[in-house]
Amino acid sequence: MEQQLRGLLAAAREDNRTKWALEWRKQGGKVMGLLCSYVPEELIYAAGVLPWHIMGTDQANTSRALVYRSANSALYCNRVLETFLAGELDFLDGVIASDREQDLVRLWDVLVHIKKVPYAEIIHIPTDTSPLYIRQMAKETARLRKSVEEFSGKKITDESLRQAITVFNKMRTLLTELYKMRKREVPPISGAEAMAIVAAATVMPKDKFNSELEALLPYLNKRKLAVEHVHPRLLVSSDTLYNPAYIQLVEQSGCMVAMDDLDPGSRYFWQTVDTRLKDPVYAVAKRYLCRPQHPRMVPWDRQVKQVIDWVKEYHIDGVLEMPELYSLPRQFRVPFFHTQLTEAGIPNISISRFHDMADAAQLRTRIEAFVEMLQAKA
Amino acid sequence: MNFYEAEIIKCQKRIKKIEENPDPTKFRSNKILYEIERDLNFARLQAWKEGKPFIEGLTPPLMRAMGFEPMALEISADRSMLDRSRFETIRALGLPEYACDRTMVCIDMCLKKELPPPSFIVSHNCACDPIKLAYNTVGRLFNAPVAALDFGLEANNNTLRYVTEQMGEIIELAEKKVPGAKYDESTLLELQEYDRAAYGYLNEIYQLRKRVPCPIAGRDAFRMPLAPGFYPDPKKALEYFRIWRDEMQERADKCVGAVAEEKLRVLWAVSGPFFADPFSILEKRGVSIPWFQFDMAMRWSGVKYPLYGDKTEYGRKLSPLEEEARIMNCLSWGSVAKRWVDDTLFVCRDLKIDAIINFKQVGCTATIGLAKILEDCAEKELGIPTMHFEGRQLDPSYFDPVQVNTQLNVFVDSCLRRKGLA
């Protein structure tokens, strides 16, 4: 079973992740590249298309991308564009983005301009979650449904959408089960492993992922993690952090990453679609909009409250925020996040990072200092 | 000294200078402009002293109709004293000092009490991420209620309804949370009338820009007067627009353009270094700058996009609140690239533009990613070249006058060669 776990952990690694998409295509299926986890994947699944999250290269050189973008703009977007321009994503049949942040819209604009993909769609994500915004999200989801139907040539019926919801809810439930195990004094998986498993979910066919994880859960429940440090327990908060090596680096600094506020991470799967709601499109829209939020959403106070709740639930000693350089929504939120957590009595630090591990040594030094402070406090 | 006090002194000095020794090359209407600005700042100062509520994030007529004083955060930053220590303060707070400098500077101005604390903030995404995030930041720093205002990726009846509904909810929330806030539709209607008239004058001025030679000097192409609805005396503000229009007409009729022998017509896009005058370099070479393209430019001048009272854009007459939603719904660069490119090329065709100078404002998430797309489309569809010029609006450390001079002259040389004029 440990071997099976290793396989799942490696599923979204840079040298591995495209195999799922290529295999899908070999079987005659289409693959939709997703640039944002706010895009309702159930629609794509219901159309018989593989939803496949685009993570961007970890290679530092983005010279092709910089013809169209600035070096001082969202690094994830630069990396993704580089990957496209290098021809590494030519297998994609389409791409869907959102207006999660303006840099992402501009990435989408370039992909359309250079005609890099046969199908490109973008959806508006409201920045708050009142009923008015949920209704608007439902309208966007309905519009996307029509667009995906045209793209795939397959009608997305309410029934097929409900079936997709069942599959995705199962994924979310399985991951929630896994994350509950992280509340233990000695969790059965490390923070890096948790992140790698969630990342696997974003690139694998969901049925396959579900069956793999479901088979592994009993093993994981009993697994004894060989780990040097179980304290202090940290929660890591960031966006577009796709490389588990970052979490590994944090844990090698003398702590346990017991919980995350990450995408991919808790924010990818937290909260299921409410199947009691009559309209499946509305239900999907509500779930995607109302799940734990990205800093681009206006209610920063609710985002902090979610983190504070997790801190309590997962017995966290400190919060490590790792904003990606030049990604403005999180960078602007840093002072508010810090002040609110501090007022709540939660030790915290914000350390900016690159997309790749170029700054590993400096990061390690600063994280070690934070961890030492937490150890001294304990 | 706070910002309003500094502005009052600045306006008073300028008025005095005009009265004592008017410069015949400058607009006579500048005097009335400084008077309305002076009076605006007196009124804002008074409102601040009396504890009246200040707001940011909606259109000025709507903000006033709700009983608030509009803050104009980033516009205040545009006019602030250059001070690099502001970026150090921003950095020390953990904010991204590499973001658009006007959005960073306005946060610092609030922290230093150069501007009043807000009573209510609307964090909108109509223009760009830095503005939306800066507003949210200011609101949180001062514990003001923060409401979201979203714009979709297209302007249509669905998004108009969406924006209007949000505005309605924002009005309700403001009335609930802020003592003294009360929406008065008759005030909105009155201010809309003044703004409609002002935008009409701007449209007339736009028509003049089509003339050869262009009667607008490069620096004046940057002139962005605030609409009358912003001012405590909208009637006088409207008078400024009328006099300015008359002066522009007079210059056009007498062929008194910025350049004696116009060889090139250049569109300047996005923004520029507010502390410098690159336009003089261009004008010396016979280059006119008929238009400054930015997010609201075409809407305000009624170019391609109609304004108050129009029934064609949405196929029906709009309510007063819908009229405000129309103004903000999908600005040129607040949406996908197609809109910005289509709008810019429209103006290029209309004004017979020969080349584009695109200012790549550091940290501008709205437009930096559009630069190459605009360049490619301008070349392909209109056969006109684009020069990109990086910098910051308020920070001279990014500006090397020698390099800029060379860059502009080389570009002009190449444009003239393309036109067969070199």
Contacts between the chains, C-beta under 8 A, distances in Angstrom:
chain1	res1	chain2	res2	distance
A	67	B	372	6.3
A	68	B	369	7.1
A	68	B	372	4.8
A	68	B	373	7.6
A	69	B	368	7.3
A	69	B	369	5.8
A	70	B	360	7.3
A	70	B	368	4.8
A	70	B	369	7.6
A	72	B	98	5.7
A	72	B	362	6.8
A	72	B	363	7.0
A	73	B	365	6.9
A	73	B	368	6.2
A	73	B	369	6.7
A	99	B	125	7.6
A	99	B	153	6.2
A	101	B	129	5.8
A	101	B	365	7.3
A	102	B	128	6.1
A	102	B	129	4.4
A	102	B	365	4.0
A	102	B	366	6.0
A	102	B	369	7.9
A	103	B	129	7.6
A	103	B	365	5.3
A	103	B	369	6.7
A	105	B	153	7.9
A	105	B	336	6.3
A	105	B	369	7.9
A	106	B	337	7.3
A	106	B	365	7.1
A	106	B	368	7.6
A	106	B	369	2.7
A	106	B	370	6.7
A	107	B	369	7.2
A	108	B	336	7.4
A	109	B	336	5.8
A	109	B	337	3.6
A	109	B	338	7.9
A	109	B	369	6.5
A	109	B	370	6.9
A	109	B	373	6.1
A	110	B	337	8.0
A	110	B	369	6.9
A	110	B	372	7.5
A	110	B	373	6.7
A	112	B	336	7.9
A	112	B	337	7.3
A	113	B	337	6.6
A	113	B	373	4.8
A	113	B	376	6.9
A	113	B	377	8.0
A	122	B	153	6.3
A	122	B	336	6.8
A	123	B	153	8.0
A	124	B	150	7.3
A	124	B	152	4.7
A	124	B	153	5.1
A	126	B	148	7.4
A	126	B	150	5.1
A	127	B	123	7.4
A	127	B	125	6.5
A	127	B	132	7.9
A	127	B	148	4.5
A	127	B	150	5.4
A	128	B	147	7.9
A	128	B	148	4.1
A	128	B	150	7.7
A	130	B	169	7.3
A	132	B	162	7.8
A	132	B	165	5.6
A	132	B	166	6.5
A	132	B	169	6.4
A	133	B	148	7.6
A	133	B	150	7.3
A	136	B	150	7.5
A	136	B	152	7.8
A	136	B	162	5.4
A	139	B	158	6.5
A	296	B	129	7.8
A	298	B	123	5.0
A	298	B	132	8.0
A	298	B	136	6.0
A	298	B	146	6.3
A	298	B	147	7.6
A	298	B	148	3.9
A	299	B	146	7.9
A	299	B	148	7.8
A	300	B	136	6.6
A	300	B	140	6.2
A	301	B	140	8.0
A	326	B	96	7.5
A	326	B	98	7.1
A	328	B	96	6.3
A	328	B	99	5.9
A	328	B	129	5.2
A	328	B	130	6.4
A	328	B	133	5.8
A	328	B	365	6.3
A	329	B	129	6.9
A	329	B	133	6.3
A	331	B	95	7.0
A	331	B	96	4.0
A	331	B	99	7.4
A	332	B	95	6.4
A	332	B	96	6.7
A	332	B	99	7.4
A	332	B	133	3.8
A	332	B	134	7.1
A	332	B	136	7.0
A	332	B	137	5.5
A	333	B	133	7.7
A	333	B	136	8.0
A	333	B	137	8.0
A	334	B	94	4.1
A	334	B	95	6.8
A	335	B	93	4.9
A	335	B	94	4.9
A	335	B	95	6.3
A	335	B	137	7.3
A	335	B	141	7.6
A	336	B	137	7.1
A	336	B	140	4.6
A	336	B	141	7.9
A	338	B	94	6.5
A	350	B	94	6.0
